[in-house]
Amino acid sequence: MSVPDYMQCAEDHQTLLVVVQPIGIVPEESFFRIYKRISAVSQVNVRDSQRVLYIRYRHHYPPENNEWGDFQTHRKVVGLITITDCSSAKDWPQTFEKFHVQKEMYGSTLYDSRLFVFGLQGEIAEQPRTDVAFYPSYDECETVEKRIEDFIESLFIVLESKRLDRATDKSGDKIPLLCVPFEKKDFVGLDTDSRHYKKRCQGRMRKHVGDLCLQAGMLQDSLVHYHMAVELLRSVNDFLWLGGALTSNGINADTSAEIGRAKNCLSPEDIIDKYKEAISYYGKYKNAGVIELEACVKAVRVLAIQKRSMEASEFLQNAVYINLRQARISVWLGSNFAGRDLGVLVDNKLNRSLQCAAAETKANWILGCIRRGIAGRDRDVIIRFYSALVRPHLEYCVQFWSPQFKKDVDRLERIQKNAMKMIKGLEKLRHEEGVRSLLRGEEKAQGRSYHSIPVLKGQLQRGQGAR
């Protein structure tokens, strides 16, 4: 994972993650109106049972986070709801194809999916389907909430079957080794028949089954599995997964006004101690920085509910020093054509032309403000403004981004020529002579430049408003 989710809380461990996304061109206002109605169905009582399912909705979720779904099942996208606008029957095949493409993005973890189509009427819309719902318009969709409840029940059926399948101890079957993404290359060539390896597999599977029980509303069963996982993982020094078992504290949702929606099965002190231990284990892995940071945020939220502000501040201080540099760089280099550091633009080929263009734009804009704000063309006045407001844009970190190409040199020379045209007596001089005169005037203006800034304040503000 590359980006932490600062909105996560401890209760999220018992939720099922459902992604709601548009397909094709959907009006933003209409999409979020439907999304708001969908996300209102955040908990559903399981039929013929006292269990409750809790749902977490997201309209954007990085597919790479799915790879951490075995480590913490609440990070796995198990449901997909897509919303599309389709007004004619001839567009329907293409729309349905886009729906399948969207499913393939999360296909390895999806339990079920739904497509909500708005605007399509006729023979296609009258065909009964379980995975597609047709509505005449965004205003005529009274059954959205009911369809979401049915969709969540279908998720529960798949979840329960997976829980029973993983929880059943089948003698003679080899337990697979669950891994996080950066671990896979570390286990190549290991002896799969050793006791150490088998204990690691058993401990990780117990932790995984505990997660499934927690999502299925079986709180006590999840605590039993977590306890067994902690004992097995501690015996083989599997610290990353041990931390994961400790942070899954078995928190049941409740609507009591005193503690928000958290009703803890463990004592408050036990929960915080487990968080501290888990965070210390996460700190051993440089690729688990996001997990460590989110654990700190969850601990702070738990302490805030308990009104223990001093202890919460300790977790916040620890979060400040967590290094996320590696994760950030992996996204930054892949998604941006150019990078900015200390105000200097450099593209992925180390070309500084972007910075030259940016400096030219800023300098010319300032020159325009000077031209509009000053009636006269007195040399001393213009040079003072040039020295204080224009030249810094041309000289800031110039040792790093000094122009290498003729087109970049020409850009910067045009700025000097534009400044010379504003000074009476320099407009007809050759470029070299004008620049020398400009520089001599700047030397005399040193120490007095700060007087020029208030003069242009109003003009600059008007210029910014017009941009």
N, C-alpha and C positions, 0 to 999 in steps of 0.2 A: 504494500500500500504506500501511496505517495503523499496523500493529503489527510490529515487527521480530521475526525468529525467532532467538533467541539460541542455539539448538541447531544452527544451520547450521555446516557445515565445508566445506573446500575440495573434499572428495571428493563432496559432494552434486551438483556440476555434472554428474557422469556418471550420475546416477540418474534413473529414471523415477518420477514421483509418482503414487501410487495412494491414493485416499481410501476408507476403510472406515467406513460409517455405518449406524446402525440405522434401520429403518422401522417406524413404529407403536410399540407398547409392547413393548419387549424388556427382560428383566431385565438390570440393569447387570452383575451378576456373570457371567451367561451370555455377554453380548456381549463382554466383555473376555477371557473364556476363549477364544472363537473368534478374537478379534482377535489374541491372543498367538500362536495357531497360524498364522494367516495371515502375520503380520509376521515369523515365523521363516523364511519363504521369501524371503530378502532378496537372493539371487543365484541365477541360473539359467544354466547353460551352454547356448549356442545349439546346436541340433542340427546336425550335419555342419559344424561350424565350431569354431575355437578361441576365439571371442569369448565374453564373459561379460556378462550384463545385471545391473545392480544396481538394486534397487527400494527406494524410500523410502515408507513407509506413514504416513498420518496419519488419525486419527479425527475431526479437525476442521480445516477449511481454509477461510478466507474466499474466497468466489467472486470477489471483486474482485481478488484476487491473480492470477487467471487472465489479466487484462489485461496483465500483465507477461511473459506466456509467450513472446512474440516476442523480447523483449530477452534473457531467460535461460530457455531451454527447461525447465530443471529446476524452474521455478516453475509450470509448466503441468500441470494435472490431466489425465493421459492415461488413467487407469483408475479405475473406480468399482466397488466391491464393497459391496452392501447386504445387511444381515442382518435378517430379520423372523421373527416368531412368528405362525404362522397354523394354527389347529387345525381349522377347518371349511371345507368347499368353498364355502359361500356367501360367506365373507369373501375368497376368492381374487381375484375381479375388482377389488375395491377395493384390495387389497394390490398387485396388479400395476399398477394405475393410479398408485399412490403411487411405485412404482419408476420409471415413466416421468417423473413430475414431478421426481424426484430427478435423473434423467439430464439433463433440460432445464436444470438449474441449472449444470451444467458442460458442456453439450452442444457448445459451440463448440470445445472442445479435446479431448473424449474420443475415444480410439481404440477402446475396447471397455468392456463393463460386464458384471457378473454379479450375480445375485440368489440368495442362499442362504435357503431357506425351511425352517423347523424346525417339526415338529409336524403337517404335512399329509400324509395318507395316502389311498390310494384311486386312482381312475381318473386324476385330474389329476396326481398325483405319478408315475404310471407312464409318462406321455407323455415321450418323449425330447426334450430341449431342450438347446441349447448355452449359452443365456444364463441358465438357471435350474437350480439344483440343489436337490433335495428330500431332507430327512433326517427320520427319525422323531422324533428328539430331539437335544438337545445332547450327549448321551453316545454316540449312535450315528451318528458322522460321521467314519469312518476315512479317507474319500477327500478330505477338505478340502485337504490339502497337494497332492495330485495334481491336483486341479482348479485350484488356484492356479498351478501350473507350466504347465498348458495355457493358462491365461488370460494368463500372461506371454509365452508363445510367440506368442499372437495379437497382443499389443501389439508384439512385435518385428517381425512381418510388416508392420504398418501403419507403424511407425517406419522400417523399411528402405525401404519404397516412397516415403515422404516424403523421405528422405535422397537417394535416387537421383533423384527428380523435381527437387528443388532443386539438386542438385549438377550435373545435366546442363546444359550451356551450350547453350541453344536460340537460335541466331542469329535475329535479327529480332524476338524477343519482348521486350517492355518489362518490366524487372524492377520489381516493386512496391516501394514504400518502406515498410519496417517502422517502426513508431512505438511509443513508450511512451505511456501514456494522456494525460499532460499536454502532449505534443508535437503532437497531432493538429490543434489549432486554429492552430498556428504555421506549418503548411505549406500553408494554404489560399491559393490564388492564385499559388503559385510557378511559375516557368518550368520545366516538366518536361522541356524539350528541352536545357537548358543542361548543359555538361560537369560543372559543380559538382554539380548535382542527380543526374546519372547516376552519378557517382563515389560520392556518398553512398548511393545505392541499392545499388550493387555492394558497397561496403564492409560495409553492414549485412547484406546477404544472405550474404556470405562468413562473417561472424561467426555468423550463424544456422546455416549449414550446418556450421560447426565444432562448434557445440553438438550438432547431430544426430549427427555422427560420433562425438563423445565419448560420447553416450548409447548409441550402437550398438556400442561397444567397439572403434572404429577410432581408436586413440590417435594414431598417426603422421599419419593423414589430417587429424585435427582440428588438429594443430599447424601443418600446412601452410596450412589455411584461416585459422587465427587470424593467422598471419604476414602473409598477403595482406590480411586485413581491417585489421590495424594500419596497414599502409602506405597503404591507400586512405583510411581514416578520418583518419589524421594529416594527409594532404594537403588535406583539406577542413575541418579543425578541428572535426570531429564528436566533441567530447570525451566526451560521455556514453557513446556506443557504443564509443569507443576504450577507455574505462575498462573496459567490459564485456568487450572482447576481451582485455585485459591480465590480468584476474582469472581468466579461464577458462584455467588454466595447464596443462591436459592432465595430470591426475593419475590414475594408474592404481591400482586397488585391489590390495592385497597383504596377506597375513596374517602377515608377518614380525613377530616379537616386538619387534624393535628400534624400529620406527617405527610401530607400530599397524597401520593398514591403508593407509598411504600410501607409494607408491613413486614418486618424482618423476622425471619425464623431464628437467626442467630442473634446474640446480644450485640449491642452497638460496639462494645470494645473488641469483641471477637472479629467483627467485620473489618474494623480499621486495622487490626493486627494482620489480618490476612492480606489486605491491600498493601500494607507496608512490605510484607514479605514478598508478595508477588512482584511489586515494582522493583525490588532489589534484584530479583531474578531476571526480569526483563532487561535491566540495565547491563546484563552480561552480553547482550546481543546487539550489535550496532544496527542490524536490519530490523529490529523490533522497536525502533524509536517511536513510531506512531502508536503501537499498542501500549507502550509505557506511558506516553503522554495522555492517551485516552483513559488509562487506568487512574492517573492522577486526577483528571477532570471528574471521573465518576466518584472517587473518594471525596473530593471537595463537595460534590452535591450531597452525598450521604451525610457528611459532617455539617453542612448547612442546614439540613433538615433537623439535625440534632442540636443546632445552635452552638456548635463548638468551633468558634471562629479562629482561635489560636492554632488549633491543630490543622484546620483547613488551610491556613496561611503557609504551614510547613510543606504541604503537598503542592501548593502553588509555586513556592520557591524552588522546589525540585523540578517542576515542569519547565521553569525558565532555562535550566541548564541541560535539558534533553537535546541531543544533537539530531536534527532532522535533515542535515545538509545533504547526505547521500540520496535520500528519497526525493528531495526537492529538485536536485540537479537532474535526476533521471527524467523528470517530467519537463523541466525548463528547456533543456537542450532539444528535446524531441518535438516540442509544440510551438516554439518561437523561432522566427527567421533571424531576429536580432536580439542581442542582450544589452542591458544597460547596467553599468556599474559606475557609481560616483558621477552620474550625469553624462557619461560618454557612451554613445551608441556604437556598437561593433557587431557586424553580422557574423554568420557562422563560417565565413571564409576569412575572418579577421580584416575585412575591408572597412575603412573608416569613412567612406563616401557619405554614409548616412549621417554621420556626425557633422561633416562639412555642410551638408544640405540643411541640417537642423540649425547650425550656427548662422548660416546665411539667412534663413527665415526669421530667426529672432532678431538679428541685427537690422535687417531691412524694416521690420515692423517698428523697432525703436526709432530708426531714422525717419520713418513716416510720421511718427508721433511728434518728433522734434520739428519736422517741417511744418506740420499743422499747428503746432503750439507756439511757434516763435515767428513774429512778423519780420524782424530784421535778419540780416545776413552777416552780422559782425563776426569777424574771425575768432576773437577771444571767446565769445559766448558759444558759438557752434563747437569749437574745439573742446571747451569745458564739458559740454554735454556728451560729445563723442567719447571723450576719455572716461567719463563716469559711467555711461550707460551702454555704449556700443562695444567699445574695445574689450571689456571683460568677456563678452560672448565669443570673441575671436581668440582669446588667449587662455581661456580656462583649460587646463590639462593639454595645452597644445603640443607639449613635448611627446605626448602619447599619440595624438591623432593628427599630427602635422600632415598636410595634403601630399599625396604621392603622385596623383594623376593631374594632367593639365586641366581637365574639366573642373577639378576641385580647386586648383589654384585660381582659375578664372572666376570661380564663384566668389572667393574671398577678395579678389581684386575689384570686382564689381561693387562690393560694399564700400571700399575706399574711394572709388570713383564717384559713387553716389554722394558720399560725404563731401568730397572736394567740390562737387557742383553746387552744394549749398553755401559755400564760403565765397564771398565776393573777392575776386582777384585770383582764385585758384581754378575756376571752371575751365579755363582755356590752356592751362599748363599741361605739359606731358605728364604721364602717370608717375614716372620716377621723381620728377621735380616736385610734383604735388604731394607725394607721400613724404618726401624729406621736409617740406614745409609743414605738413600736418604733424609730423613727429616732433619738430622743433616747438610747435605751438603746444603740443601735449606736455612737453617737459616743463614749460612755463606754468601750465595749469595744475601741476602736481601740488597737492596740499589744499587746493581750493575747490576740488570737485564736488565735495559733499553739499555745497550750496545749490547745485543744479537739481538735486533730486526733488525738493518740494515744488520747484517751479513747474515740473511736468506731471505732478501727481494727478491733477484733474484731467489732463489730456490723456494720460495712460489709462485711467479708469474708463474714459469714454471710448478709447480704442479697444479695450478688452470687451466692453459691452457690444461693440460693433462686430467683433470677430465671429 
